[in-house]
Amino acid sequence: MFKFSAGLITMGYLVASEVQRVYTQQVQVYATVLTTQRIGVFVTGFVRSPGRFAGAASDSVLDFLVRAGGVDPSRARSPST
């Protein structure tokens, strides 16, 4: 059985699944993130608004792609075959 703190399901799930890999029976996990590390990421290439974007260390590549306005279809090319 896993218990998650509201809003921290992703981190709670990660911690719980890693603990469960080692302790396979009768384990309960409760995880709370107290602080997060802020980072800056440069997004370049075929995006609408290239540049530096602030975020948390736990943010995914897709989070930063969204911050950059997504892929610019007018600049993106399909690979030639």
Secondary structure, 3 states (H helix, E strand, C coil): CEEECCCCHHHHHHHHHHHHHHCCCCCCEEECCCCCCEEEEEECCCECCCEEEEEECCCCHHHHHHHCCCECCCCCCCCCC
